[in-house]
């Protein structure tokens, strides 16, 4: 009986420990993604203007995410959204219900650790539109020259019309517990 009580007591603790481990690893993996994306965006805009920034996002953003995946360790990561610019960033199935919930909640969503199957875990972190810079390519009043370029590169673009402070999408990570 005592052992049973002990197991019941320890179970939530160990689950909490796993969540913490996944979270720490995910934050660590996403740090360079965030930094590289921002640096590339800012330096390209400085050098070539907003149009240059679009190209940086189009060409560099997927490369940056790709370079940070740890394929041998089955670690994958990226960005996704309910309103996509690039359909390659479409949400994975396990992410969809969270996206739906976060969009309808109207609040800043919390980070989320999700058990996928067996030892595989997912991590989600909200991306909020908190910088005026973002609105130049995702806002309500995008310059016509910028709009033309966006439409040419992304004919099905759904990632304009956002307002400051809005939920823009998610950073996601997938990993095996055995590999971290
Ligand atoms: C210079 C224009 C530009 C600016 C400024 C910009 N973005 Fe983007 N954004 C893009 C382009 C282009 C893509 C598509 C990238 C691709 O092809 O993977 C994109 C994609 C994204 C995505 C991935 C989901 C999707 O729709 O494909 C997110 C999330 C995102 N942007 C958020 C932001 C945030 C937050 C900011 C402000 C920090 C920002 N963007 C600033 C042009 C821009």
Boltz pocket constraint, residues with backbone or C-beta under 6 A from the ligand:
constraints:
  - pocket:
      binder: B
      contacts: [[A, 41], [A, 49], [A, 50], [A, 51], [A, 52], [A, 53], [A, 54], [A, 55], [A, 57], [A, 58], [A, 59], [A, 61], [A, 62], [A, 79], [A, 80], [A, 81], [A, 83], [A, 84], [A, 85], [A, 86], [A, 87], [A, 89], [A, 127], [A, 128], [A, 129], [A, 130], [A, 131], [A, 133], [A, 134], [A, 135], [A, 136], [A, 137], [A, 138], [A, 159], [A, 168], [A, 169], [A, 170]]
      max_distance: 6.0
